[in-house]
Amino acid sequence: MAALTQSQFAAQLKKYYSFYTGGFIAFVIVLAILEQMGVPNKVLGYLFLLATIGLYAGIGIMSKTADVSEYYVAGRRVPAIFNGMATGADWMSAASFIGMAGTLYLTGYDGLAFVMGWTGGYVLVALFLAPYLRKFGQFTIPDFLGARYGGNIPRMIGVVAAIICSFVYVVAQIYGVGLITSRFTGLEFQIGVFVGLAGILVCSFLGGMRAVTWTQVAQYIILIIAYMIPVVWLSVKHTGNPIPQIAYGQALQGVAAKEKELNDPSTALGAAEATVRALHKEKQLATEEKLKALEEAMKNGTADSIVAEARAKLDTELAELKAAPEQDTKKIAAKEKEIKDLTGPEALKKKLKKAAEGAKAKAGPVAAHAVPFSGKGAEKKLLKENPDATPEEIAKAKAEDEKASNIKRKNFLALVLCLMVGTAALPHILMRYYTTPSVREARQSVFWSLFFIFLLYFTAPALAVLAKYEVYTNLVGSSFSALPAWVSNWSAVDAELMKIVDMNKDGFVQLAEITIGGDLIVLATPEIAGLPYVISGLVAAGGLAAALSTADGLLLTIANALSHDVYYKMLDPHASTVRRLTVSKALLLVVAVIAASVAAMKPGDILFLVGAAFSLAASAFFPALVLGVFWKRANKLGAIIGMLAGLGVCMYYMFITYDFFGGVDANQWWDIKPIAAGIFGIPIGFIGVIVGSMISPAPSKEVQELVDHVRYPNLEGDIDTRAA
Amino acid sequence: MQLTDKHREYWSRNLRLTAVLLAIWFVATFVASWYARELNEIVILGFPLGFYMGAQGSLIIFVLIIWFYARSMNKLDKEYGVHEGEEA
């Protein structure tokens, strides 16, 4: 292919990927026909899994390479539009594909922080980083820090920060791969993790960035088709309009009307709802009572007996399940896990707390979907409990509501900022802009990246509302004897995703009787829309593509930081090409296996850690990178102080406020949640770079020339920083 | 390598464009979310405006900002003769 010019190359790519897309659609149609002929669902699930992973492996093998520039930056000839698709797949993880719409379903407006944050960050990438990094033209982000600020210390801090952010992120991706594989094939989770890992490795291992790029393009095409088909179908079903992003306004109004009805006890629906809420309230109070007793006992050192009692109760329940004439293996396994997890008073406390919170959430009125930053409902509660409250009491409750609402708003804005700046600082994304043929195409490529990401992100809010409309109108109020098929299917598959219990024994479904896990929304949409199983398989393949592509990009980032920045640049600058690639591949394998082993342990709090990665990246990289281009005076000491201070403040804040590390809410500064710790880290990072630079001499003439070099796409008599 | 006045002018025009687009980004993100409660009073096609901005409106603005930046800068490169050759 080396003889082709860039435009011939682009034309050829277009041809290949058009064929590929057509072929994929044909494959789905063939499977649909097989389904009609009676091939069981499980076989279809396997076919999807094997075919897609096989396809990615095929692309990986075809793109295998022994050339350094091909391995690290795909030979720098990825056309803007294809780099855009690859970035889209690189960017959208399992959390975006499967989790996003569910989060929006559960949290309404407040979940939009993720939609805005994960798209608006590309504005920063476009304006501040992509074109300049492309002109610089080396292999990794620490490369830029090393060249711009000189010496190994800034490079090393960059390597450490890149590894911290990317590693937690890649664990979450591999976890997602395991989940999807196990759900659709019935394999065990741990085996699913390693099957997925094989799929990831087969392409990044042989061909590095080159293979990852062309696989990611293929994965983007699958994931976007898989996301759109069910939503469009659902939109047509509910509104008769095939453009969900426009049509869902109508559904949103329907949802708002239902919310009002459900919260009004004078209507039939509202009255039934109120009875269930009362039951939740009772449960909440009882659990809180138990929690209090436990905490008291923990202080006195007598908690062990309470734990023993709880364990004995679970043991009896397990025995009952096992003694039943028809054994329910799923329930037994769940119970056994519950017993295993009950390790001591702390575990019991966590469990009770979660149960109390769950009951409390269901005991209150439904939150309105489109209303931002809703208060805590103190005024409503007061008027309900005491209709003759004095004006002062009402004013006080109102003030309380407003305060809660303002805190939510503050946190929303802080989170949006952290996600945006974090997006513009995550090495695996920035690295992608090294692969375009020119600065010009790097700029266009950011546009294409956001455009392709935008397609999914501006659809997710529509999907959330359409699903909510379905639940509120067709499920709530239906009879338990005639539940929709998708409800009974999913509640049989996984109680965490869908649980529905007739609490007040009236034979009809009330909203507060349904528990929905966020991931259900995307996974169950095909069934809600009444589509055949083959589309469910397609959605799973899409989720798998999203998780695999992100994991590929991240693994490569970590391995490259270690092999290129640490080994080649710092330890052995005279290493031969062959040796560099061998080291790189070996490290890739090691990192992948470590990440998969961590994921296989099913660590809790994984979602928090992913959110935390954004704050960390934002605080560590963004100030030093941006000032490196826009402020010539920034120097080595500034970069060192800025990066360390930003990262340090951010980690310190998470440490003192997040309960996973033993922190408490009381330590919060201005009520900011730990996930938005970057709001403190980013400004401290900027101040650090500025102060550190001002107290030490200006950078050398060569460095200043480097800055000019990256600022102009083409300068006469220019220096050359391109890496070979 | 010597920068001419023309080069400096190119850079300051780049900075100006960057600042303007950044301001639009700021308004579309932070001002719109800060006033989301108030904007929700306005309803267009069934969408409360504050919600719509967060779900779709701001996203569309982001895409347009980047499109406009790429187009303008690629033109500016040519205007000031700092563009790259065809086959870089």
Interface residues (C-beta under 8 A of the other chain):
Chain A: T5 Q6 Y109 L112 V115 M116 T119 G120 Y122 V123 L124 A126 L127 F128 P131 Q245 I246 G249 Q250 L252 Q253 A370 V371 P372 F373 S405 R409 F412 L413 V416 L417 M420 P437 S438 V439 R440 R443 Q444 V446 F447 L450 F451 F454 Y457 F458 P461 A462 E705 D708 H709 R711 Y712 P713 N714 L715 E716 G717 D718 I719
Chain B: M1 Q2 L3 H7 Y10 W11 N14 T18 L21 L22 W25 A28 T29 F30 S33 W34 A36 R37 N40 L45 G46 F47 P48 G50 F51 G54 A55 Q56 S58 L59 I60 F62 V63 I65 I66 W67 Y69 A70 M73 N74 D77 V82 H83 E84 G85 E87 A88
